[in-house]
């Protein structure tokens, strides 16, 4: 059974391999949504300061901020086709 997380992961992986940008609906740390166009570069495990577990993230160029940013995969609610 596929879920949204798996679909998002696969779409991001395809974007990396195909060197393409994707549009995402992202929920920030304040629970505010935003629509961003990003060009994924690679997946990264980011160490969390408050817990034992690391977090899977995507490093990508963000067109909104015009710089490379790190996005937590679990905060990507949808990849807009």
C-alpha positions in Angstrom: 0.0 0.0 0.0 1.4 3.4 -1.0 1.0 6.5 1.0 1.5 10.2 0.5 5.0 10.1 2.2 6.2 7.3 -0.2 4.8 9.1 -3.2 6.5 12.4 -2.3 9.8 10.6 -1.7 9.6 8.9 -5.1 8.7 12.2 -6.9 11.6 14.0 -5.2 13.9 11.1 -6.1 12.7 11.4 -9.7 13.3 15.1 -9.7 16.9 14.7 -8.5 17.6 12.1 -11.2 15.9 14.1 -13.9 17.4 17.5 -12.7 13.9 19.0 -12.5 12.0 21.4 -10.2 8.9 20.5 -8.4 6.2 22.6 -6.7 5.5 21.6 -3.1 3.0 22.4 -0.4 5.1 22.7 2.7 4.1 23.2 6.4 6.8 25.1 8.3 7.7 24.7 12.0 5.0 27.2 12.9 2.4 25.1 11.1 1.9 27.7 8.4 1.5 26.4 4.8 3.4 27.7 1.8 3.7 26.8 -1.9 7.3 26.6 -3.1 9.0 25.6 -6.2 12.2 23.8 -5.4 14.9 22.0 -7.3 16.0 19.0 -5.3 19.7 18.3 -4.9 20.0 15.4 -2.5 18.5 13.7 0.5 20.1 14.3 3.9 19.8 12.9 7.4 19.6 15.9 9.8 20.4 15.4 13.4 17.6 16.6 15.7 18.7 18.5 18.8 15.7 17.6 21.0 15.5 13.9 20.4 17.5 10.8 19.7 16.1 10.3 16.1 17.5 11.9 13.0 15.2 13.4 10.3 15.1 12.7 6.6 15.3 15.9 4.7 15.8 17.1 1.1 18.4 19.8 0.3 17.0 21.9 -2.6 17.3 25.2 -4.2 14.2 27.2 -3.2 13.0 29.7 -5.8 11.0 31.7 -3.1 14.1 32.3 -1.0 16.5 32.2 -3.9 18.9 30.0 -2.0 19.6 26.4 -1.0 17.4 25.2 1.9 16.7 22.1 3.8 13.1 20.7 3.9 11.9 18.0 6.2 10.2 15.3 4.1 7.4 14.8 6.6 6.5 18.5 6.3 5.9 18.2 2.6 2.2 17.6 2.4 1.8 17.5 -1.3 3.8 17.7 -4.5 1.7 19.6 -7.1 1.8 18.1 -10.5 
